Amino acid sequence: MEVYNIFSNKWTSLPDMNLRRVWSAYAVVGKKIYVIAGGMVGKLYESVECFDTTTNSWASVCPMRERRCDARATACRGNIYVFGGFRRYECPSAMHGGNNIKFCGTEIYCSAQDSWQQVPRGHECLCTMTDTSQIFSVVRNGEEIWVVGDLDMGGRFECIRAYNVFSRTWRTISVTGPPNCRGYPCCMLHLPNHVIVNLLVKEK
């Protein structure tokens, strides 16, 4: 692990994770960085590690209910929300073998209680839980989390769905995405109204 200092323009080495992995999800709560699930060639993990930036040390926290790779995560009000990711039906821990891929459900981590809660299947309204769906990014917008990707709604695809962390309900933000783009990372940028108006005028 390395950290970049924006003032000195230099990189510094820090302690590595206890369990090295790729294809993980990441989120920040307070001064702690969480590395969630993922795996290595041939194996998936449900384990989660937390890096404390005040002590420069790693610690293992409560593992997820369902191991996965290539999920997306973000934090809101002290909780971490993990959406999607994939694993095999035949062998939940394996990355290879078999043809049936499972699209994993949403899980919520409470950092105060160090526990995971799995959203019940009956309340999972993000998209159809099949491998036809794929999540590219998740971003927080106030009390909502916007999930961006190719989201199969059962006969049609949508691009952005929003999850309200209080009501635990979903709504559609956008059906179509940017043209000729796929697998793109996203960020949330709040601009003043006059800047947005100027941009729209220039496009015309």
C-alpha positions as semicolon CSV with decimal commas, in nm:
position;residue;x (nm);y (nm);z (nm)
1;M;0,000;0,000;0,000
2;E;0,115;0,353;-0,076
3;V;-0,016;0,697;0,018
4;Y;0,019;1,012;-0,190
5;N;0,092;1,346;-0,018
6;I;-0,063;1,625;-0,222
7;F;0,160;1,889;-0,058
8;S;0,498;1,720;-0,105
9;N;0,397;1,548;-0,432
10;K;0,549;1,223;-0,305
11;W;0,438;0,864;-0,249
12;T;0,511;0,682;0,079
13;S;0,491;0,309;0,151
14;L;0,251;0,188;0,420
15;P;0,177;-0,159;0,565
16;D;0,008;-0,404;0,330
17;M;-0,322;-0,576;0,397
18;N;-0,318;-0,900;0,593
19;L;-0,481;-1,080;0,301
20;R;-0,385;-0,956;-0,043
21;R;-0,670;-0,938;-0,293
22;V;-0,801;-0,785;-0,614
23;W;-1,149;-0,703;-0,753
24;S;-1,252;-0,566;-0,413
25;A;-1,496;-0,290;-0,320
26;Y;-1,381;0,013;-0,121
27;A;-1,541;0,268;0,110
28;V;-1,438;0,531;0,365
29;V;-1,603;0,589;0,705
30;G;-1,447;0,866;0,912
31;K;-1,070;0,814;0,908
32;K;-1,091;0,446;0,815
33;I;-1,065;0,282;0,473
34;Y;-1,250;-0,046;0,422
35;V;-1,147;-0,307;0,162
36;I;-1,439;-0,542;0,104
37;A;-1,450;-0,895;-0,039
38;G;-1,273;-0,957;-0,372
39;G;-1,024;-1,241;-0,408
40;M;-0,728;-1,388;-0,590
41;V;-0,709;-1,620;-0,889
42;G;-0,913;-1,928;-0,807
43;K;-1,073;-1,805;-0,485
44;L;-1,320;-1,542;-0,360
45;Y;-1,333;-1,385;-0,014
46;E;-1,605;-1,256;0,212
47;S;-1,347;-1,106;0,448
48;V;-1,320;-0,731;0,511
49;E;-1,017;-0,535;0,628
50;C;-1,004;-0,184;0,770
51;F;-0,710;0,058;0,750
52;D;-0,697;0,316;1,030
53;T;-0,528;0,629;0,894
54;T;-0,458;0,756;1,247
55;T;-0,246;0,453;1,340
56;N;-0,144;0,335;0,990
57;S;-0,252;-0,017;1,074
58;W;-0,485;-0,284;0,932
59;A;-0,748;-0,482;1,121
60;S;-0,998;-0,748;1,018
61;V;-1,364;-0,668;1,079
62;C;-1,685;-0,867;1,046
63;P;-1,695;-1,058;0,712
64;M;-1,976;-1,018;0,461
65;R;-2,265;-1,264;0,453
66;E;-2,192;-1,351;0,088
67;R;-1,848;-1,359;-0,075
68;R;-1,814;-1,186;-0,412
69;C;-1,588;-1,002;-0,654
70;D;-1,632;-0,686;-0,861
71;A;-1,891;-0,529;-0,627
72;R;-1,933;-0,153;-0,571
73;A;-1,959;0,024;-0,235
74;T;-2,006;0,365;-0,076
75;A;-2,063;0,498;0,275
76;C;-2,353;0,700;0,412
77;R;-2,411;0,805;0,775
78;G;-2,162;0,559;0,917
79;N;-2,292;0,261;0,719
80;I;-2,134;0,098;0,413
81;Y;-2,362;-0,013;0,129
82;V;-2,233;-0,285;-0,103
83;F;-2,416;-0,350;-0,429
84;G;-2,381;-0,634;-0,676
85;G;-2,072;-0,836;-0,750
86;F;-2,054;-1,192;-0,878
87;R;-1,981;-1,546;-0,767
88;R;-2,037;-1,897;-0,901
89;Y;-2,347;-2,096;-0,809
90;E;-2,160;-2,426;-0,812
91;C;-1,883;-2,320;-0,573
92;P;-1,941;-1,992;-0,387
93;S;-1,571;-1,946;-0,312
94;A;-1,442;-2,019;-0,663
95;M;-1,368;-1,772;-0,939
96;H;-1,346;-2,036;-1,210
97;G;-1,535;-2,342;-1,329
98;G;-1,901;-2,379;-1,417
99;N;-2,122;-2,161;-1,630
100;N;-2,379;-2,021;-1,385
101;I;-2,281;-1,683;-1,242
102;K;-2,478;-1,532;-0,957
103;F;-2,537;-1,156;-0,924
104;C;-2,501;-1,094;-0,551
105;G;-2,752;-0,908;-0,336
106;T;-2,711;-0,584;-0,143
107;E;-2,550;-0,586;0,202
108;I;-2,522;-0,305;0,458
109;Y;-2,238;-0,279;0,710
110;C;-2,289;-0,091;1,039
111;S;-1,946;0,033;1,147
112;A;-2,068;0,112;1,501
113;Q;-2,185;-0,247;1,561
114;D;-1,937;-0,420;1,329
115;S;-2,213;-0,625;1,166
116;W;-2,358;-0,690;0,820
117;Q;-2,724;-0,695;0,725
118;Q;-2,839;-0,861;0,405
119;V;-3,127;-0,694;0,224
120;P;-3,404;-0,958;0,192
121;R;-3,465;-1,087;-0,160
122;G;-3,824;-0,968;-0,145
123;H;-3,705;-0,610;-0,089
124;E;-3,420;-0,619;-0,342
125;C;-3,556;-0,384;-0,609
126;L;-3,229;-0,266;-0,761
127;C;-3,266;-0,492;-1,065
128;T;-3,322;-0,855;-1,157
129;M;-3,071;-1,069;-0,968
130;T;-2,912;-1,229;-1,274
131;D;-2,578;-1,200;-1,451
132;T;-2,738;-0,984;-1,719
133;S;-2,703;-0,690;-1,479
134;Q;-2,374;-0,516;-1,410
135;I;-2,288;-0,224;-1,182
136;F;-2,026;0,028;-1,295
137;S;-2,028;0,279;-1,008
138;V;-2,213;0,391;-0,696
139;V;-2,215;0,751;-0,570
140;R;-2,381;0,920;-0,275
141;N;-2,619;1,210;-0,335
142;G;-2,750;1,339;-0,002
143;E;-2,963;1,066;0,154
144;E;-2,968;0,864;-0,167
145;I;-2,717;0,629;-0,323
146;W;-2,714;0,630;-0,702
147;V;-2,625;0,300;-0,867
148;V;-2,498;0,330;-1,224
149;G;-2,471;0,045;-1,471
150;D;-2,656;-0,190;-1,704
151;L;-2,947;-0,273;-1,475
152;D;-3,185;-0,538;-1,607
153;M;-3,536;-0,456;-1,484
154;G;-3,691;-0,760;-1,648
155;G;-3,744;-0,688;-2,015
156;R;-3,578;-0,348;-2,017
157;F;-3,250;-0,195;-1,898
158;E;-3,202;0,118;-1,691
159;C;-2,885;0,319;-1,631
160;I;-2,925;0,489;-1,291
161;R;-3,133;0,374;-0,993
162;A;-3,142;0,561;-0,659
163;Y;-3,167;0,397;-0,316
164;N;-3,301;0,604;-0,024
165;V;-3,117;0,501;0,294
166;F;-3,408;0,609;0,518
167;S;-3,710;0,468;0,336
168;R;-3,509;0,181;0,182
169;T;-3,692;0,234;-0,145
170;W;-3,571;0,257;-0,506
171;R;-3,654;0,499;-0,784
172;T;-3,539;0,540;-1,142
173;I;-3,313;0,836;-1,223
174;S;-3,221;0,763;-1,584
175;V;-3,309;0,489;-1,829
176;T;-3,036;0,566;-2,081
177;G;-2,665;0,626;-2,022
178;P;-2,396;0,816;-2,212
179;P;-2,371;0,711;-2,579
180;N;-2,090;0,474;-2,675
181;C;-1,982;0,429;-2,313
182;R;-1,975;0,120;-2,096
183;G;-1,804;0,026;-1,772
184;Y;-1,732;0,389;-1,687
185;P;-1,642;0,514;-1,336
186;C;-1,852;0,800;-1,197
187;C;-1,835;1,072;-0,934
188;M;-2,090;1,316;-0,791
189;L;-2,014;1,685;-0,850
190;H;-2,252;1,954;-0,725
191;L;-2,239;2,263;-0,945
192;P;-2,403;2,605;-0,892
193;N;-2,713;2,660;-1,104
194;H;-2,554;2,937;-1,310
195;V;-2,268;2,707;-1,409
196;I;-2,515;2,439;-1,525
197;V;-2,713;2,697;-1,723
198;N;-2,395;2,822;-1,894
199;L;-2,297;2,467;-1,988
200;L;-2,640;2,399;-2,135
201;V;-2,629;2,723;-2,335
202;K;-2,287;2,633;-2,477
203;E;-2,417;2,292;-2,587
204;K;-2,690;2,460;-2,789
